[in-house]
Structure formats: C-alpha cells, structure tokens
Amino acid sequence: MVAPQLSWPPVDGEVAIYDSRDGKYHVLNETAAQIWRRIAAGLGAAEIASELAEKHRTTAELVRRDVDLFIADGLELGLLINA
C-alpha cells in the first residue's frame, strides 16, 4: 500500500513520487512506474506480476522477483507500507 504522505503528479509521462516527510522526489523508470501504478490501484504482488508478464510476454515467476524487490525497496524507503 502506498504511504499516505506521498503524491505523484504526472510529469511528462514519468512517475515522480514526492515524499512530504523529507521533501524528496523519487523518479521511477518505466518498469518501476508500471509496478507503482498497480500498487496504487490496490493490486497485490501476484496480480501485478501476472499482468506485467502477460504484457511483456514473459513468465510471472520472473516478473514476480522484480515486483518483490521493488516492494522491498519501497518498504525500506517508507514509500510503501504494509496494509
């Protein structure tokens, strides 16, 4: 789940997350942005992996590793919280 102190207004098609706790922006690459948007929409890791695997014609298992790493990093940075 996305932490409540964050906002991510559209910036030229990119996702730039603003953290009001420290005033920092976190700019995501295209893959990370796809994961972020799905987390913000309330999807779980397995659903995200399945959707992205289908979109990119790869296996859900491979994508799931990337999704799990993204979530772990987001939790560590305080951008995501466990619901």
Backbone as CSV, one residue per row, in Angstrom:
resi,resn,N_x,N_y,N_z,CA_x,CA_y,CA_z,C_x,C_y,C_z
1,MET,0.846,-1.173,0.000,0.000,0.000,0.000,0.895,1.240,0.000
2,VAL,0.491,2.237,-0.744,1.246,3.480,-0.851,1.135,4.252,0.461
3,ALA,2.257,4.757,0.945,2.269,5.547,2.180,1.478,6.840,1.972
4,PRO,0.749,7.277,3.001,-0.166,8.414,2.841,0.496,9.769,2.604
5,GLN,1.759,9.938,2.932,2.411,11.243,2.788,2.936,11.495,1.380
6,LEU,2.631,10.606,0.453,3.177,10.703,-0.897,2.184,11.276,-1.897
7,SER,2.727,11.928,-2.900,1.931,12.340,-4.058,2.778,12.077,-5.292
8,TRP,2.114,11.869,-6.405,2.845,11.596,-7.650,2.091,12.202,-8.818
9,PRO,2.186,13.520,-8.943,1.537,14.178,-10.082,2.221,13.767,-11.379
10,PRO,1.459,13.701,-12.483,2.056,13.325,-13.765,3.101,14.345,-14.207
11,VAL,4.256,13.849,-14.634,5.341,14.704,-15.093,5.850,14.139,-16.412
12,ASP,5.376,14.689,-17.526,5.820,14.250,-18.852,5.819,12.734,-19.017
13,GLY,4.777,12.074,-18.543,4.642,10.641,-18.708,5.430,9.808,-17.722
14,GLU,6.240,10.436,-16.879,7.019,9.719,-15.881,6.261,9.708,-14.553
15,VAL,6.744,8.884,-13.650,6.220,8.913,-12.288,7.323,9.464,-11.400
16,ALA,7.039,10.603,-10.784,7.944,11.227,-9.820,7.174,11.302,-8.505
17,ILE,7.612,10.553,-7.535,6.922,10.461,-6.248,7.509,11.499,-5.307
18,TYR,6.652,12.335,-4.749,7.091,13.344,-3.784,6.776,12.860,-2.380
19,ASP,7.796,12.842,-1.525,7.643,12.435,-0.135,7.668,13.680,0.732
20,SER,6.525,14.045,1.300,6.425,15.273,2.087,7.182,15.200,3.404
21,ARG,7.592,14.007,3.828,8.360,13.901,5.079,9.728,14.550,4.939
22,ASP,10.362,14.346,3.801,11.724,14.863,3.634,11.886,15.778,2.424
23,GLY,10.810,16.005,1.692,10.856,16.899,0.536,11.566,16.327,-0.676
24,LYS,11.770,15.022,-0.699,12.488,14.389,-1.802,11.535,13.850,-2.861
25,TYR,12.027,13.866,-4.094,11.342,13.227,-5.212,12.066,11.926,-5.546
26,HIS,11.296,10.930,-5.908,11.833,9.654,-6.370,11.283,9.443,-7.773
27,VAL,12.156,9.503,-8.781,11.738,9.352,-10.170,11.905,7.885,-10.557
28,LEU,10.826,7.295,-11.068,10.820,5.876,-11.399,11.067,5.655,-12.879
29,ASN,11.784,4.578,-13.184,11.929,4.199,-14.587,10.606,3.592,-15.062
30,GLU,10.523,3.254,-16.325,9.254,2.800,-16.907,8.709,1.546,-16.222
31,THR,9.580,0.579,-15.965,9.127,-0.662,-15.330,8.655,-0.404,-13.911
32,ALA,9.434,0.359,-13.159,9.048,0.683,-11.780,7.735,1.465,-11.759
33,ALA,7.539,2.342,-12.729,6.302,3.120,-12.802,5.096,2.214,-13.041
34,GLN,5.278,1.193,-13.860,4.178,0.254,-14.099,3.818,-0.487,-12.813
35,ILE,4.815,-0.880,-12.061,4.564,-1.555,-10.786,3.891,-0.587,-9.818
36,TRP,4.408,0.636,-9.715,3.869,1.636,-8.790,2.385,1.902,-9.059
37,ARG,2.052,2.123,-10.317,0.652,2.423,-10.655,-0.281,1.281,-10.232
38,ARG,0.183,0.070,-10.372,-0.648,-1.085,-9.994,-0.761,-1.222,-8.476
39,ILE,0.316,-0.933,-7.768,0.231,-0.933,-6.302,-0.747,0.144,-5.849
40,ALA,-0.640,1.330,-6.439,-1.534,2.437,-6.078,-2.994,2.105,-6.378
41,ALA,-3.213,1.251,-7.372,-4.576,0.830,-7.728,-5.088,-0.290,-6.821
42,GLY,-4.224,-0.767,-5.915,-4.650,-1.777,-4.954,-4.345,-3.213,-5.332
43,LEU,-3.568,-3.424,-6.392,-3.229,-4.787,-6.789,-2.130,-5.352,-5.897
44,GLY,-2.160,-6.646,-5.703,-1.130,-7.342,-4.949,0.005,-7.768,-5.859
45,ALA,1.082,-8.244,-5.252,2.285,-8.616,-6.000,2.009,-9.678,-7.058
46,ALA,1.228,-10.693,-6.726,0.945,-11.765,-7.685,0.152,-11.232,-8.872
47,GLU,-0.822,-10.364,-8.611,-1.622,-9.785,-9.702,-0.764,-8.898,-10.595
48,ILE,0.099,-8.113,-9.975,0.984,-7.234,-10.740,1.899,-8.065,-11.631
49,ALA,2.499,-9.090,-11.046,3.409,-9.952,-11.811,2.690,-10.607,-12.982
50,SER,1.486,-11.068,-12.750,0.720,-11.725,-13.809,0.414,-10.751,-14.944
51,GLU,-0.056,-9.554,-14.601,-0.378,-8.556,-15.628,0.850,-8.157,-16.435
52,LEU,1.954,-7.888,-15.740,3.153,-7.442,-16.431,3.788,-8.561,-17.247
53,ALA,3.700,-9.773,-16.757,4.228,-10.914,-17.524,3.473,-11.065,-18.834
54,GLU,2.165,-10.927,-18.757,1.351,-11.032,-19.974,1.681,-9.890,-20.932
55,LYS,1.790,-8.684,-20.389,2.081,-7.513,-21.211,3.442,-7.617,-21.897
56,HIS,4.428,-8.159,-21.190,5.797,-8.208,-21.713,6.191,-9.592,-22.226
57,ARG,5.208,-10.475,-22.288,5.398,-11.824,-22.838,6.570,-12.568,-22.188
58,THR,6.495,-12.668,-20.882,7.483,-13.411,-20.113,6.746,-14.179,-19.020
59,THR,7.482,-14.798,-18.122,6.829,-15.595,-17.083,6.528,-14.753,-15.848
60,ALA,5.445,-15.092,-15.190,5.061,-14.391,-13.965,6.116,-14.579,-12.880
61,GLU,6.771,-15.738,-12.863,7.797,-16.003,-11.858,8.970,-15.030,-11.994
62,LEU,9.383,-14.778,-13.219,10.487,-13.848,-13.461,10.098,-12.432,-13.049
63,VAL,8.919,-12.016,-13.440,8.448,-10.672,-13.112,8.226,-10.543,-11.605
64,ARG,7.747,-11.599,-10.967,7.462,-11.558,-9.531,8.709,-11.209,-8.726
65,ARG,9.860,-11.701,-9.146,11.105,-11.353,-8.438,11.345,-9.846,-8.474
66,ASP,11.131,-9.237,-9.638,11.309,-7.787,-9.756,10.276,-7.031,-8.930
67,VAL,9.052,-7.502,-8.956,7.983,-6.868,-8.170,8.318,-6.953,-6.681
68,ASP,8.744,-8.123,-6.236,9.091,-8.294,-4.822,10.259,-7.393,-4.412
69,LEU,11.252,-7.255,-5.283,12.376,-6.359,-4.990,11.922,-4.904,-4.921
70,PHE,11.048,-4.519,-5.846,10.522,-3.153,-5.838,9.766,-2.887,-4.541
71,ILE,8.935,-3.824,-4.144,8.159,-3.662,-2.910,9.086,-3.595,-1.698
72,ALA,10.091,-4.447,-1.644,11.040,-4.421,-0.525,11.754,-3.072,-0.448
73,ASP,12.190,-2.555,-1.597,12.846,-1.242,-1.618,11.877,-0.142,-1.184
74,GLY,10.639,-0.213,-1.675,9.630,0.778,-1.301,9.335,0.772,0.183
75,LEU,9.276,-0.401,0.776,9.059,-0.520,2.218,10.245,0.067,2.985
76,GLU,11.445,-0.243,2.536,12.645,0.263,3.210,12.725,1.780,3.155
77,LEU,12.322,2.372,2.034,12.356,3.821,1.875,11.163,4.537,2.510
78,GLY,10.179,3.753,2.962,8.988,4.349,3.547,7.984,4.831,2.519
79,LEU,8.155,4.418,1.259,7.220,4.807,0.208,6.010,3.890,0.188
80,LEU,6.191,2.689,0.689,5.100,1.711,0.792,4.961,1.309,2.252
81,ILE,3.755,0.912,2.624,3.516,0.423,3.969,2.732,-0.885,3.862
82,ASN,2.913,-1.756,4.825,2.142,-2.989,4.874,0.720,-2.660,5.309
83,ALA,-0.230,-3.165,4.572,-1.638,-2.886,4.910,-2.187,-3.936,5.849
